[in-house]
Amino acid sequence: MVSLVHTAATGIRDDVVTMFCKRMAAIHKKGRDHLEALREAHRAESERLLGVFGDVLSVVREAMTQP
């Protein structure tokens, strides 16, 4: 009887640990996906700002060349 209880408890612990590991993996994957989305948004915003800065530099260059 004791052996049966011990075996059942061991199986339950294994199942709980497996569920915990799967849940943590899912949370980690969501976090990784969210981080990638934030990086992409930051990259797009940086490229847009660099484009605007290039336009400003072009206008300044044109203004400096005019007498």
C-alpha positions as a Python dict, from the first residue, in 0.01 Angstrom:
ca = {
    (1, 'M'): (0, 0, 0),
    (2, 'V'): (282, 242, 91),
    (3, 'S'): (455, 165, -236),
    (4, 'L'): (138, 242, -431),
    (5, 'V'): (97, 579, -252),
    (6, 'H'): (463, 662, -311),
    (7, 'T'): (436, 576, -681),
    (8, 'A'): (119, 784, -719),
    (9, 'A'): (275, 1081, -538),
    (10, 'T'): (584, 1060, -758),
    (11, 'G'): (369, 1053, -1071),
    (12, 'I'): (168, 1353, -952),
    (13, 'R'): (485, 1551, -877),
    (14, 'D'): (619, 1468, -1221),
    (15, 'D'): (294, 1583, -1381),
    (16, 'V'): (294, 1908, -1185),
    (17, 'V'): (654, 1979, -1281),
    (18, 'T'): (578, 1902, -1646),
    (19, 'M'): (278, 2138, -1642),
    (20, 'F'): (489, 2408, -1477),
    (21, 'C'): (764, 2372, -1736),
    (22, 'K'): (514, 2391, -2023),
    (23, 'R'): (352, 2700, -1872),
    (24, 'M'): (687, 2871, -1824),
    (25, 'A'): (785, 2787, -2182),
    (26, 'A'): (459, 2943, -2307),
    (27, 'I'): (519, 3258, -2101),
    (28, 'H'): (877, 3276, -2227),
    (29, 'K'): (763, 3241, -2589),
    (30, 'K'): (502, 3516, -2548),
    (31, 'G'): (765, 3741, -2393),
    (32, 'R'): (1009, 3670, -2674),
    (33, 'D'): (742, 3744, -2936),
    (34, 'H'): (645, 4067, -2760),
    (35, 'L'): (1009, 4175, -2738),
    (36, 'E'): (1054, 4111, -3111),
    (37, 'A'): (742, 4320, -3185),
    (38, 'L'): (881, 4603, -2972),
    (39, 'R'): (1217, 4582, -3150),
    (40, 'E'): (1047, 4595, -3490),
    (41, 'A'): (839, 4897, -3386),
    (42, 'H'): (1151, 5070, -3254),
    (43, 'R'): (1339, 4991, -3574),
    (44, 'A'): (1057, 5132, -3788),
    (45, 'E'): (1039, 5449, -3577),
    (46, 'S'): (1417, 5493, -3595),
    (47, 'E'): (1413, 5456, -3973),
    (48, 'R'): (1129, 5709, -3999),
    (49, 'L'): (1317, 5957, -3780),
    (50, 'L'): (1636, 5912, -3980),
    (51, 'G'): (1440, 5981, -4298),
    (52, 'V'): (1301, 6303, -4151),
    (53, 'F'): (1648, 6402, -4032),
    (54, 'G'): (1782, 6343, -4384),
    (55, 'D'): (1510, 6570, -4523),
    (56, 'V'): (1602, 6841, -4270),
    (57, 'L'): (1969, 6813, -4366),
    (58, 'S'): (1877, 6846, -4735),
    (59, 'V'): (1679, 7164, -4667),
    (60, 'V'): (1965, 7307, -4459),
    (61, 'R'): (2217, 7221, -4733),
    (62, 'E'): (1999, 7394, -4994),
    (63, 'A'): (1960, 7699, -4769),
    (64, 'M'): (2336, 7719, -4713),
    (65, 'T'): (2415, 7708, -5087),
    (66, 'Q'): (2176, 7992, -5174),
    (67, 'P'): (2336, 8339, -5170),
}
